[in-house]
Amino acid sequence: MRLALEKLYRVIASTRTSCVLFLLLLLLTFYGTLYQVEYGLYPAQQKYFASFFLVHWAFGAIPIPLPGAYLILVVLFANLLCGAIFRARKGWAKMGTLITHVGILLLLLGAFVAHECSDSGYMLLHEGDRAAYFEQYRSWEIVAGEEIDGQYTDAYVLAGKRFDSIEPGEIQAFSIPNLPFDLSVDRYIENCDRVPGAPNASPDTKTVGGYRLLPLASYADAERNTPGAYITLQPKYTGEPREALLWGGPSAPVQFIDGGKSYSITLRRQRSELPFRLTLDSFTHEMHPRSNMPKEFKSSITKEEGGVRQAFSVTMNEPFRHQGYTFYQSSWGMSGEGKTAKPYTILAVVRNPAEQWPQYACLIITLGMALHFVYKLSSYLKMEARQRP
């Protein structure tokens, strides 16, 4: 057993393993770039760079099994740690190289933390709007609860990963605590439109409440998709099951009445709560003269946290950072037409615990390379001095 572990250690720490890993990364980058052209950035990222294993179809007909970039980077981290740190010779002559590899390890570790722990989305705010959450670009959720003045109380949130993989003909039931009904998802459509239906429509175009979901081709950019779902509400006490239709576009939520109380069920983009609340005080934008190119967007915002209010601005080149969250000025638009049109701002939100790690890693790598250069230069100058007559 010990001999096998020693052999495994030598393989992991070898320079040959490093070369193979770098060649595999080069191959994945090439294949992933080609895949991105046809299917989009996010699917390519998920298939080639966020996976342990994958199958690449060369020429659309030849399957080529490959390790994913996630697995390769994990093995590369172990390779650098064993080969460049534990196994490498120590001393002042190798100090620069050692520090450089420590910086590379920190860079890989930061990538792992960012992949596993980061969160991103956006906030859409009209002037005067307040929000203590941001929405995901691609993930959706079903929310059910008693609705009072537009706010959900005792809300039950069903994350999209629990129902978005339901196959046609499959029914997934969910028990909802603290609410007078249970819910089942009868069909989920990744991208669709809500259109008027017909009473005698086929099962694939079932009509509920005068509407049906018309399946559409999914976009390569997953954030452009508008999903929909057929659901069934099962009362827990009295009443017959009720079919309903949920759509991610602009539509009224499904209402369920029980005991004089009104409950709402809706399909919306998944939300992530913030530990503070933001209010958009005003939004201004400026274009370059005689062009439609934006010169500057500016959102004036007030942050409320623990009873303390703080005013700040977010512009195209000046994000706002607080408690690990970064807010970038992403885009803007107008809702409505004519005199009733209201401007809104779109802020990109990123929460990345390892946001500053790449900067620290680059500084460490620079220091290591500088020390290595100074040592080599010093050794060369000393050798030249000894060879002079």
PLY file of the C-alpha trace (Angstrom):
ply
format ascii 1.0
element vertex 389
property float x
property float y
property float z
element edge 388
property int vertex1
property int vertex2
end_header
0.00 0.00 0.00
2.80 2.38 0.91
4.64 1.61 -2.31
1.48 2.35 -4.34
1.00 5.67 -2.56
4.63 6.63 -3.22
4.22 5.84 -6.92
1.03 7.88 -7.04
2.79 10.77 -5.31
5.64 10.69 -7.84
3.18 10.68 -10.74
1.20 13.63 -9.32
4.36 15.62 -8.56
6.13 14.95 -11.88
6.88 17.53 -14.54
5.43 15.19 -17.18
2.06 15.36 -15.43
2.28 19.17 -15.55
2.89 19.09 -19.31
-0.04 16.70 -19.90
-2.36 18.89 -17.81
-1.40 22.04 -19.70
-1.93 20.30 -23.04
-5.38 19.13 -21.90
-6.27 22.67 -20.84
-5.18 23.94 -24.25
-7.35 21.29 -25.94
-10.39 22.13 -23.78
-9.97 25.83 -24.49
-9.92 25.12 -28.23
-12.95 22.81 -28.17
-14.82 25.06 -25.74
-14.29 28.08 -27.99
-15.70 26.21 -31.00
-18.66 25.01 -28.92
-19.33 28.55 -27.69
-19.72 29.86 -31.25
-22.70 27.56 -31.84
-24.26 27.10 -28.41
-23.30 30.22 -26.44
-20.98 31.14 -23.59
-22.87 29.66 -20.63
-23.44 26.14 -22.08
-19.79 26.02 -23.15
-18.66 27.07 -19.70
-20.82 24.44 -18.02
-19.80 21.61 -20.35
-16.06 22.20 -20.75
-14.93 24.21 -17.75
-17.30 23.47 -14.85
-17.40 19.68 -15.26
-15.30 16.71 -14.15
-15.80 14.68 -17.32
-17.35 15.34 -20.72
-17.74 13.84 -24.18
-16.72 16.01 -27.13
-18.21 15.00 -30.48
-15.57 15.55 -33.14
-17.12 16.36 -36.54
-20.49 15.69 -34.88
-19.98 11.91 -35.07
-16.85 10.79 -33.16
-17.17 10.76 -29.35
-14.00 11.84 -27.51
-14.13 11.43 -23.69
-12.18 14.15 -21.92
-11.63 15.33 -18.36
-13.32 18.65 -17.63
-11.34 21.76 -16.71
-12.63 21.53 -13.12
-10.92 18.14 -12.64
-7.78 19.23 -14.50
-7.34 22.32 -12.30
-7.83 20.24 -9.14
-5.10 17.83 -10.29
-2.91 20.77 -11.36
-3.23 22.26 -7.87
-2.08 18.94 -6.37
0.72 18.74 -8.95
2.06 22.19 -8.08
1.67 21.64 -4.34
3.52 18.30 -4.38
6.06 18.99 -7.08
6.87 22.68 -6.72
6.44 23.05 -2.93
6.92 19.75 -1.09
9.30 17.94 -3.42
11.34 20.87 -4.76
14.76 21.67 -3.35
14.76 24.47 -0.81
17.26 27.28 -0.38
17.89 30.88 -1.38
18.58 29.83 -4.95
15.03 28.48 -5.25
13.26 31.07 -3.10
11.95 33.12 -6.05
10.63 30.03 -7.82
9.01 28.81 -4.59
7.24 32.14 -4.01
6.07 32.24 -7.64
4.45 28.82 -7.31
2.79 29.87 -4.05
1.19 32.74 -5.98
-0.02 30.36 -8.70
-1.52 28.07 -6.04
-3.32 31.05 -4.50
-4.67 31.94 -7.95
-6.06 28.41 -8.44
-7.49 28.37 -4.92
-9.20 31.70 -5.57
-10.76 30.30 -8.74
-12.12 27.35 -6.74
-13.59 29.59 -4.03
-15.14 31.89 -6.65
-16.71 28.95 -8.48
-18.14 27.32 -5.36
-19.09 30.34 -3.24
-19.72 33.31 -5.54
-23.14 34.55 -6.57
-24.15 36.98 -9.31
-27.26 38.60 -10.72
-28.81 41.98 -11.30
-31.08 44.63 -9.77
-33.62 46.54 -11.86
-34.73 49.72 -10.10
-36.96 52.61 -11.14
-36.48 55.95 -9.45
-37.89 55.67 -5.94
-37.81 51.85 -5.89
-36.39 49.97 -2.91
-35.00 46.46 -2.88
-33.11 44.18 -0.51
-32.45 41.42 -3.03
-31.05 40.80 -6.48
-32.24 38.36 -9.16
-30.34 35.58 -10.91
-29.80 35.69 -14.66
-30.63 32.06 -15.45
-32.18 30.40 -12.38
-35.92 30.48 -11.67
-38.12 29.60 -8.69
-41.76 29.04 -7.82
-42.96 31.10 -4.85
-46.19 30.44 -2.97
-47.59 32.25 0.05
-50.21 34.60 1.41
-49.93 37.93 -0.37
-50.62 41.11 1.61
-50.06 44.51 -0.05
-47.87 42.92 -2.70
-45.65 41.16 -0.15
-45.51 37.43 0.55
-45.84 36.20 4.14
-44.70 32.72 5.19
-43.56 32.26 1.59
-42.59 28.82 0.33
-39.80 28.97 -2.25
-39.26 26.07 -4.64
-35.84 26.38 -6.28
-35.68 25.74 -10.01
-33.13 22.94 -9.70
-35.89 20.84 -8.08
-38.25 21.01 -11.07
-36.50 22.36 -14.19
-35.26 18.89 -15.22
-38.72 17.29 -15.24
-39.14 15.23 -18.41
-42.31 15.44 -20.57
-44.97 13.19 -19.11
-43.35 13.20 -15.67
-45.11 14.76 -12.68
-43.20 16.00 -9.65
-45.20 16.56 -6.44
-44.14 18.87 -3.61
-45.57 19.11 -0.10
-45.90 22.73 1.04
-45.83 23.28 4.82
-47.91 26.03 6.49
-50.09 26.53 3.40
-53.54 24.99 2.73
-52.46 23.28 -0.52
-49.75 21.13 -2.05
-48.31 21.63 -5.52
-47.20 19.41 -8.36
-45.34 20.44 -11.51
-46.85 18.60 -14.45
-44.61 20.03 -17.16
-41.80 22.57 -17.33
-40.82 24.36 -20.55
-37.44 26.10 -20.68
-38.53 28.77 -23.16
-42.10 29.52 -24.20
-44.74 32.15 -24.82
-48.14 32.51 -23.14
-50.82 32.68 -25.84
-54.62 32.30 -25.99
-55.60 28.65 -26.17
-58.41 26.52 -27.53
-60.72 24.17 -25.59
-59.85 21.14 -27.75
-56.09 21.62 -27.90
-53.74 18.62 -27.93
-52.04 17.47 -24.70
-48.82 19.20 -25.76
-50.69 22.51 -26.02
-53.04 22.10 -23.05
-55.23 25.12 -22.35
-55.69 26.30 -18.76
-57.78 29.33 -17.92
-58.02 30.30 -21.58
-54.24 30.28 -22.14
-51.59 27.79 -23.15
-47.80 27.70 -23.24
-46.31 27.71 -26.73
-42.84 26.07 -26.66
-40.08 28.07 -28.37
-36.52 27.25 -29.31
-34.17 27.91 -26.40
-31.64 30.69 -26.75
-27.93 29.96 -26.50
-27.82 32.80 -23.96
-29.89 31.13 -21.24
-30.78 34.44 -19.57
-32.97 35.32 -22.58
-35.24 32.31 -22.05
-38.69 32.79 -20.50
-39.86 29.51 -18.96
-43.32 28.31 -18.06
-44.91 25.44 -16.19
-48.21 23.61 -15.89
-49.00 22.98 -12.22
-51.74 21.35 -10.16
-52.86 22.70 -6.78
-54.15 20.05 -4.39
-56.18 21.43 -1.42
-55.19 19.78 1.86
-58.63 19.91 3.43
-61.57 20.35 1.06
-61.98 21.02 -2.62
-61.01 19.53 -5.95
-57.53 19.69 -7.49
-57.04 22.74 -9.70
-54.84 23.05 -12.76
-52.97 26.30 -13.31
-50.40 27.82 -15.61
-47.26 29.73 -14.58
-45.22 31.88 -16.95
-42.03 33.81 -16.33
-43.11 36.77 -18.45
-45.39 39.63 -17.35
-48.54 37.92 -16.09
-50.72 37.90 -13.01
-49.88 35.29 -10.34
-52.13 32.29 -9.79
-54.60 32.92 -6.94
-55.79 30.32 -4.42
-58.59 31.25 -1.98
-59.03 29.35 1.30
-60.75 30.40 4.52
-61.17 33.96 3.32
-57.43 34.33 2.70
-55.81 34.82 -0.69
-52.63 32.96 -1.62
-50.49 33.63 -4.69
-48.25 31.34 -6.70
-45.82 32.78 -9.21
-42.81 31.82 -11.34
-39.99 34.35 -11.11
-36.24 34.63 -11.37
-34.47 33.25 -8.34
-33.72 35.92 -5.73
-30.78 36.31 -3.36
-31.33 38.40 -0.26
-29.03 41.29 0.65
-28.16 42.21 4.26
-29.13 45.82 3.48
-31.65 47.73 1.36
-30.99 50.02 -1.60
-33.15 52.89 -2.89
-32.64 54.48 -6.32
-32.87 58.23 -5.75
-32.16 59.28 -9.33
-30.67 58.04 -12.57
-28.93 60.14 -15.22
-27.26 59.25 -18.48
-25.20 61.19 -20.99
-24.37 60.40 -24.62
-21.38 61.47 -26.67
-22.25 64.49 -28.87
-23.91 63.62 -32.19
-23.88 59.88 -31.47
-25.82 57.15 -29.71
-22.77 55.97 -27.82
-23.13 56.22 -24.03
-20.68 58.52 -22.30
-21.78 57.98 -18.71
-24.54 56.29 -16.68
-24.96 57.35 -13.08
-27.22 55.87 -10.41
-27.57 57.85 -7.19
-28.46 55.37 -4.47
-29.14 55.35 -0.73
-28.15 52.32 1.33
-30.09 51.56 4.51
-28.50 49.23 7.03
-29.13 48.99 10.77
-31.01 52.29 10.78
-28.08 54.10 9.11
-28.47 55.68 5.68
-25.55 56.20 3.31
-25.66 57.88 -0.09
-23.36 56.76 -2.90
-23.17 56.71 -6.70
-22.55 53.91 -9.19
-21.17 54.89 -12.60
-19.82 52.97 -15.58
-16.26 52.95 -14.21
-16.87 53.28 -10.47
-18.63 50.30 -8.84
-19.78 50.28 -5.21
-18.44 47.63 -2.82
-19.92 46.69 0.53
-19.85 43.54 2.70
-18.40 41.42 -0.09
-20.95 42.64 -2.68
-19.96 44.67 -5.74
-22.51 46.72 -7.71
-21.68 47.68 -11.29
-23.59 50.03 -13.58
-24.70 47.57 -16.25
-27.46 49.14 -18.33
-30.58 51.27 -18.28
-33.88 51.74 -20.06
-37.30 53.41 -20.12
-40.55 51.79 -19.06
-43.71 53.19 -20.59
-44.06 55.73 -23.36
-44.37 59.46 -23.73
-44.71 61.63 -20.63
-45.40 58.62 -18.42
-42.10 56.95 -19.30
-39.90 56.31 -16.29
-36.16 55.60 -16.41
-34.77 52.54 -14.71
-31.27 51.35 -14.01
-29.85 47.84 -14.14
-27.06 47.11 -11.66
-24.97 43.97 -12.02
-24.39 42.42 -8.59
-21.52 40.09 -7.73
-20.73 38.45 -4.42
-17.30 36.84 -4.56
-15.44 36.05 -1.32
-12.24 35.65 -3.33
-12.57 38.86 -5.33
-9.19 40.26 -4.24
-7.32 36.94 -4.33
-6.19 37.23 -7.98
-4.66 40.63 -7.17
-2.80 39.20 -4.17
-1.73 36.20 -6.25
-0.33 38.43 -9.01
1.62 40.47 -6.45
3.11 37.30 -4.97
3.98 35.96 -8.44
5.61 39.29 -9.36
7.63 39.25 -6.13
8.79 35.69 -6.77
9.81 36.39 -10.34
11.61 39.57 -9.28
13.56 37.68 -6.59
14.43 34.95 -9.07
15.60 37.54 -11.62
17.70 39.39 -9.02
19.31 36.13 -7.87
20.14 35.06 -11.43
21.48 38.51 -12.29
23.57 38.59 -9.15
24.96 35.10 -9.86
25.81 36.13 -13.43
27.58 39.32 -12.34
29.62 37.42 -9.73
30.63 34.84 -12.33
31.67 37.59 -14.75
33.70 39.27 -12.04
35.58 36.04 -11.25
36.44 35.47 -14.92
37.98 38.92 -15.42
41.82 38.97 -15.40
0 1
1 2
2 3
3 4
4 5
5 6
6 7
7 8
8 9
9 10
10 11
11 12
12 13
13 14
14 15
15 16
16 17
17 18
18 19
19 20
20 21
21 22
22 23
23 24
24 25
25 26
26 27
27 28
28 29
29 30
30 31
31 32
32 33
33 34
34 35
35 36
36 37
37 38
38 39
39 40
40 41
41 42
42 43
43 44
44 45
45 46
46 47
47 48
48 49
49 50
50 51
51 52
52 53
53 54
54 55
55 56
56 57
57 58
58 59
59 60
60 61
61 62
62 63
63 64
64 65
65 66
66 67
67 68
68 69
69 70
70 71
71 72
72 73
73 74
74 75
75 76
76 77
77 78
78 79
79 80
80 81
81 82
82 83
83 84
84 85
85 86
86 87
87 88
88 89
89 90
90 91
91 92
92 93
93 94
94 95
95 96
96 97
97 98
98 99
99 100
100 101
101 102
102 103
103 104
104 105
105 106
106 107
107 108
108 109
109 110
110 111
111 112
112 113
113 114
114 115
115 116
116 117
117 118
118 119
119 120
120 121
121 122
122 123
123 124
124 125
125 126
126 127
127 128
128 129
129 130
130 131
131 132
132 133
133 134
134 135
135 136
136 137
137 138
138 139
139 140
140 141
141 142
142 143
143 144
144 145
145 146
146 147
147 148
148 149
149 150
150 151
151 152
152 153
153 154
154 155
155 156
156 157
157 158
158 159
159 160
160 161
161 162
162 163
163 164
164 165
165 166
166 167
167 168
168 169
169 170
170 171
171 172
172 173
173 174
174 175
175 176
176 177
177 178
178 179
179 180
180 181
181 182
182 183
183 184
184 185
185 186
186 187
187 188
188 189
189 190
190 191
191 192
192 193
193 194
194 195
195 196
196 197
197 198
198 199
199 200
200 201
201 202
202 203
203 204
204 205
205 206
206 207
207 208
208 209
209 210
210 211
211 212
212 213
213 214
214 215
215 216
216 217
217 218
218 219
219 220
220 221
221 222
222 223
223 224
224 225
225 226
226 227
227 228
228 229
229 230
230 231
231 232
232 233
233 234
234 235
235 236
236 237
237 238
238 239
239 240
240 241
241 242
242 243
243 244
244 245
245 246
246 247
247 248
248 249
249 250
250 251
251 252
252 253
253 254
254 255
255 256
256 257
257 258
258 259
259 260
260 261
261 262
262 263
263 264
264 265
265 266
266 267
267 268
268 269
269 270
270 271
271 272
272 273
273 274
274 275
275 276
276 277
277 278
278 279
279 280
280 281
281 282
282 283
283 284
284 285
285 286
286 287
287 288
288 289
289 290
290 291
291 292
292 293
293 294
294 295
295 296
296 297
297 298
298 299
299 300
300 301
301 302
302 303
303 304
304 305
305 306
306 307
307 308
308 309
309 310
310 311
311 312
312 313
313 314
314 315
315 316
316 317
317 318
318 319
319 320
320 321
321 322
322 323
323 324
324 325
325 326
326 327
327 328
328 329
329 330
330 331
331 332
332 333
333 334
334 335
335 336
336 337
337 338
338 339
339 340
340 341
341 342
342 343
343 344
344 345
345 346
346 347
347 348
348 349
349 350
350 351
351 352
352 353
353 354
354 355
355 356
356 357
357 358
358 359
359 360
360 361
361 362
362 363
363 364
364 365
365 366
366 367
367 368
368 369
369 370
370 371
371 372
372 373
373 374
374 375
375 376
376 377
377 378
378 379
379 380
380 381
381 382
382 383
383 384
384 385
385 386
386 387
387 388
